[in-house]
Amino acid sequence: VYEHLTFGDRPHLSIASLPGMRERTVVISSAAKTFNVTGWKTGWACGPEPLIDGVRAAKQFMTFVAGGPFQPAVAYALEHEQEWVLRSRDSFDARRELLNSTLVGLGLDVTRCDGSYFICADVTSLGAADAMKFCRELPGRIGVAAVPVSVFTDNTGPWESFVRFTFCKSVETMREGVARLARLS
Ligand SMILES: Cc1ncc(COP(=O)(O)O)c(C=O)c1O
């Protein structure tokens, strides 16, 4: 879903484009991130017919269809709004830079973000070896929310001091957020 939200010179590479993979790959994506419509729940699956038959059978017994009226809007956007997508990507890139430089400025060990709208950072240097505790306290301390990376894995060991921050908020909210984060120094 982040295939258009990539930064620098590292474009998204679809597995289906690799030699011999097209016939055995289902490419799945959604409008949520590309068109900034996370509430719409409208996506698509592309692949060879026998595989898509299986996807349709499963979907039929799950949600059947969601947000039908959004589908023509997404189809239109996919065909006619690629320039908007590029502008949106550039805007995210600027917010990525703002958040990244703030976290680096705080002395955190920041993982490079080449795609998506998340930046992960090790918060040990802030005296917080337990990212879960750090994230529970952060709203009360400075009015900022972040997510401990450990909630995304069963193998929590290597991630216990890592926090995921996002830069998907408006420019004004991001400016306020980084100003508040700066108080952690
Ligand atoms: C990797 C990934 N896939 C899918 C989704 C959800 O997409 P949608 O809102 O269109 O269901 C998200 C959003 O949180 C995501 O990060």
The ligand as an SDF file (V2000), in Angstrom:
LIG
                    3D

 16 16  0  0  0  0  0  0  0  0999 V2000
    0.8250   -2.4240    5.1610 C   0  0  0  0  0  0  0  0  0  0  0  0
   -0.6080   -1.9740    5.2580 C   0  0  0  0  0  0  0  0  0  0  0  0
   -1.5530   -2.6400    4.5530 N   0  0  0  0  0  0  0  0  0  0  0  0
   -2.8510   -2.2660    4.6010 C   0  0  0  0  0  0  0  0  0  0  0  0
   -3.2640   -1.1860    5.3710 C   0  0  0  0  0  0  0  0  0  0  0  0
   -4.7340   -0.8430    5.4280 C   0  0  0  0  0  0  0  0  0  0  0  0
   -5.2440   -0.4810    4.1970 O   0  0  0  0  0  0  0  0  0  0  0  0
   -6.8200   -0.1860    4.1040 P   0  0  0  0  0  0  0  0  0  0  0  0
   -7.1280    0.9250    5.0620 O   0  0  0  0  0  0  0  0  0  0  0  0
   -7.0790    0.2090    2.6890 O   0  0  0  0  0  0  0  0  0  0  0  0
   -7.5110   -1.4480    4.5050 O   0  0  0  0  0  0  0  0  0  0  0  0
   -2.3320   -0.4610    6.1000 C   0  0  0  0  0  0  0  0  0  0  0  0
   -2.7490    0.6940    6.9120 C   0  0  0  0  0  0  0  0  0  0  0  0
   -2.6760    0.7580    8.0890 O   0  0  0  0  0  0  0  0  0  0  0  0
   -0.9700   -0.8700    6.0590 C   0  0  0  0  0  0  0  0  0  0  0  0
   -0.0360   -0.2000    6.7720 O   0  0  0  0  0  0  0  0  0  0  0  0
  1  2  1  0
  2  3  1  0
  2 15  2  0
  3  4  2  0
  4  5  1  0
  5  6  1  0
  5 12  2  0
  6  7  1  0
  7  8  1  0
  8  9  2  0
  8 10  1  0
  8 11  1  0
 12 13  1  0
 12 15  1  0
 13 14  2  0
 15 16  1  0
M  END
$$$$
